[in-house]
Amino acid sequence: MNIAAQADRLLKLAQARAPGDRERLLLAIADLCDSADSAGALDTQAVQSLLNDIFMCLVVEAEREIRRRLAEQLAHAVWAPRALINVLALDDIEIARPIIAASPVLQDRDLIRLLVEATIEHQIEVARRPNIGPLIVDAILTQEEPAVLTALARNDTAAISPDGMQRLVAASKKIPALRPPLVRHKRLTESLAQQLYSWVGSSLKTAIVARFDVDTEALDQALKETVRSVHAEFPADDAEGASVRRKLTPAPTPSKERQETEQRLIAKLHDAGQLRPSYLLRALREGKLSLFEAALAKLGGFTAEQVHIAVISSRPELLALACVAVGVDRSVFPTLLGLVRQLNGGLPAGETEGANRAFGAFGAHPKTAAATAFRHALVQ
């Protein structure tokens, strides 16, 4: 189609008012820009400004499917207006995915913005993006989101420094999903492999031994000695050891910076509609008690102080009431309570009969009733 025919077609589509015609106009302009880009005619600031105005005006009115097709078409376009690309990158994940994965227009500051403001799915796509640089890698490591860390570990093209690999290996002690990609990662060193060996399963141990010259007998013996020394320090039948175990010391308060980071993460999950009761168990299994507290407070509309009181109290029924109020299933609570106690020096202390009564009394009632009872019980 020659230029005159293209211009005539675009003019007719611009004059039309049907939604389908407006959508076809959007894709037709993209086609035209693709063909014109080879001549370098789209590089000027005036043309870029005009294209941005045109596309932004049309995208606002475009249906989801058209935005998805446009994102696929613009994923590799070097001429695409930066503002438009950023809008598409923050769109629904199915629309944003090709843009995040490949767009040459996205810069480090754009990708960091996605890590801070977008959903977990968007963050995972950033971690998967080929050849992400040290700034992006460091931002991912700092946030410590397990799913995003795992995506980063699977990205062999990411610029992960030796310190970054050390942080990933350390994180894999609490995040099992990290272990398989790390064992296969091209940047894994022998010393890091020996660390991994201490907490991976038998199949991954075999993979480590096949790849590195690891003294398995020495490592296995060291693990046995560690377990034996722990048992010797606190023997089951030793009165003094039992006394030590009974000392209930709550987990240390995290730094203010970490608390603020966790609150931002929880707020993002909540705003994206992704903060659910199941996240509470996930946070605990990853060893993040303070993240659990922040999530429980957000889900229940409680203050951070109210939740913390429940977590360090001698009345597990307080935590049970808070969990009923956010929809935690009765069958899940014993596991949840056990994980909290593991991370919190045995707290909340006390028998679980009160917790069982809390679920029995409020399980069949609206969640607001349990929330009210929780707040009231705190002042008793």
N, C-alpha and C positions, 0 to 999 in steps of 0.2 A: 504494500500500500504506500503510495507516494505521500509527500508532505501535505499537498493540497487536499487529498482524500482524507488524511488523518485529521487535518484541521476541520474539515467539513463535518466529519463524524463527531468530533469533540464538541463542536458548536451545537449540533442537534441534541446531543446528550445533555449539554448544559442548559438548553432551553426547555428540556423535558422536566416534568414534575413528578413522575412516577418514581417510587423508591428504587425499583429495579434499574431504572435509567441512571439515577444518581450513583448507584453502586457501580454500574458499568463505567461511568465517567471516571470514578476513582481509579479503577484498575487500568483504564485506557490511558490515563495520564501517567501512571507508573510505567506502562509499556513504552510510551513515548519518551519518557526520561531515560529508560534503559537504552533505547536506541540512540539517543542524543549524547549519552555520557561519553562514548568513545571519542567524540570530537572535542571533549573538554568544555562544552558550552554551558555546563551547569556549575562551574567552579566559582563563578563570581558571587559576591555577597548579595547583590541585587536579585540575581536569579534564585539563590538559596532562600532569601527572605520571601520572595514571591511564592516559591514552591511550598514553603512551610505554611504560609497563610492559606493556600489552596487546600493542601492536604488536611490541615487541622480543621478547617471548616467542614470538609466532607467526612472526615473520620468521626466527628462528633455525632453525626446522623447515621453512620453506617451500622448495619446489623453485625452481630457477632461473627457470623460466617464470613462476611466480607472482610472484617478486620483480620480474621485468621488468614485468609488468602493473601491479603495485602502484606501481612507480616512475613509470610513465606516468600513473597516476591521481593521484599525489601531486605531480607536477611543478609544478603551479600552485596547490597548496593552501596557503593562508596559515596554516591551523590545524595543519598537520602538525608533530609533535614534532621539535624540532631534532636530538636525538640520533638518531632514526630516519633523518632526511634525510641526516645525515652518514654513517651506516652505508651507506645506499644509494649515496651519492656515491662511496664507496670500493670499491663492489662491482665486478664485471666491467663493462667499459666499456659493453657493450650495455645493462646495467641502469642504470649511472650516467649515461649520456649525457643523457636527458631531465631528470634532476634537476639536473645541472651547468648545463645550458642555460637552465633557466627557474625553478627553485625560488626563490620570494621569501624562503624561510627561510634560505638560505645567506647568510652574512655575509662580509665581507672576510677575516676571520681564518680562516674555513672554506676559502675559496678559496685562500688562501696555503698552508694546510696541504696542500691537494691538490697545489699546485705543488712542495712540498718532499717529500712522502711518496708520492704516487701515480705511476702509470706515465706514459710519454710521451703515450699516448692520452688519459688523463685531463687532462694539462696542456694538450693541444691544445684540448680541449673548454672548459677554463677561458678560454683565449685567444679562443675563438669566442663566448663568452657575451656577449649584448648589454649594452651600457652598463657594461662593467667600468670601475672607477674608477682614479685615479692610483696608488694603492697596489699594485693588482694589476698594472697595466701596468709599473710600476717593477720589481716582482719578476720578471716575465717577461724584461724587458730585462737584468736583472742575471744571470739564469741562462744566457742566451745559447744556449739550445737551438734549433738551426736550425728544426726543424719547428714548434716553438711560436712562434718569432719570425715565421715565415711565416703562421701562423694569425692572429697579432695584426695583421700588416700587412693581412690581408684583412678585418679587422673595422673597418668604418668608424664604428661606434658607440663604440669604445673611446676613453677619455679620454687620448689620446696627446699629450703636450706637445710644443712645438717642439724641446726637447732630446731627447725620445724619438724624434721623427722623424729627427733628426740621427744618433742612435745606430743606428736601423734602416737608414738610407741607408749609413752607414759599414760596417755588418755585411754589406750586400748586395754589397760588393766581393768577399767570399769565399763568399757564399751566393747562388748564381744564382737560386734559387727565390723570393727576396725581391723581385727586381727588377720583375716584371710587376705585382704588386699595389701596389708603391710608386709606379710610374709613374702608376697610375690613382687613387691615394689622394687624397682631398679635402683633406688637410692638407699635401700636398707643395707646397713653395714653389718659386719660380723658381730661387733660389740652390741649393737642394737638387737640383732637376732638372738643373742644370748639372753637379753632382757625379756624379749618376747617368749622365749622358750619356757620361762618360769610360769606363765599363766595361760598358755594355749593348750588345746586338746591334742590327743595322740596323732591325729592325721596331720595337723599343722606342725607338730614336732618333727614328724617324718619329713615334711617338706623343708623345714629349716635344716635338718641334718643333710638332706640331699643337696642343698644349695651351699651350705657353709661347712667349714671344718670345725664342728662343734663337739666338744668333749662331753657327750651325753652322760657318761657315768659320773663325771665330776659335778655336773649340774644337778642331776637327780640326787646325788648324795648331799649336795648343799641344801636342796629343798627339804630332804628328810631331816637334816640337822636343825634347820630352822623350825620345823614343826615340833621336833623333839624338845628344843629349848623352850618353846612356848608352853608345852605341856609340863615341863619340869618347873617352870616358874609359877604356874597356877595349876597344880595337880587337883584332880577332882575330889580326892579324899583329904586334902589338906585344909585345915580350918582357916589358917591365915590366908591361903589363896582364895578360898571361898569368900572371905571377908572382903578382900580386894575387889573381887568381881561384883560384890553387892554395892560397892560405892557407885552411886549414880551421878555422873558428871555430864552435863549437857554439852553438845557440840559447841566449839568456839564460834563466836559471832563473826560472820564474814565481813570483809572490808566494805566500807561505804561504796567504793567504786564497783565492787562486785554486786552489791545489792542493787545499785542503780542499773547496772547492765541487765540483771535478771528481771527487774521490774519492767524495763523497756521490752525485753523479749516476751514476757507474759502479756504486756499490753498489746504487742503486735499480734500475738496468737489470738487474743481475745477479740481484737478488732477485725481480724480475718475470719472469725467464726470457727477457729481451730482449737480453741482451748476447751477441752472436755474433761470429765472426771478421770478418764483413762490416762490422761497426762500425769496425774498425781502419782500413779504407780510407776510410770516410766521414769519420772524424775528421781524417785527413791531408788529404783534399780540401778540408776546411773550414779548413785551416791551423792545426789544434790539435794540435801535437806532444805537448805535455804530457798532453793527454787521451788520445792514442794510447798513450803509455807507461802511463798508469793503467789503460787498458782491457786492454792486453796483460798487464800484471802480474796483474790480476784473473782473466783468462781462464786463464792458465797456472799460477796459484798461486805466482807469483814475487814477490820483494820489488821495491819501486820502484827500489831501488839496482841490483839485478841487471839490470833492463831498461834503466836509464839507462846502465850500463856498456856494454851491447851497442850502444846507439844512438850513443855517442860513440867507439867503438873504431875500430881500423884493420882489423878482421876482420869483414866482413859476414856470415860464416858463423855468428857468434854470434846475430845477429838472425834469420838463416834458421832456426837450430835452435829458437829461441823461437817463431817463426811456425809451424813444423812441429808443435810441441807443442800448439798451440791450434787446429790444423786449417786453416790458411791454405793454399790451393791453390798448387801449384807455378807455374801459369801467371799467378797474380796477384802473386807475389812481386817480379818485376822492377819492376812499377808501384809497388808499395808501397815498395820500396827507393829508387826514384827520388824519390818524394814526401818520404820521410824526409830524403834528402840535400838536397832543395830547401829544406826548412824548417830544416835543421840545419847550414848552412854546408859542405855536402859530406860530412858524416859520416853513417854509418860509412864510412871510407875503405877503399881496397884493391880488389883485383880480385874479381870475382864468381865465380871458379872454385870457391872454397871453399864459397860459398853453394849452388852447383849440386850439389856433392858432398854437402852436408848433406841436400838434398832427395832425392838419389838413394839415400843410405844409410839414411835414416830414414822416407822417405815411405810405404813399404809396411809399416812396423812400428807397433805401438801408440804412441799419442801420449806415453805415459809414458816410453818409451825416449828420445825426443827431448828431453823435459824433463830427464831425468837427464843426458843428454849435454850439454845447455846449461849446467846448473849446474856440471858437472865442468869444462867448457871455460873457464868464467869464472876459474878459479883456476890455469889453466895459464900 
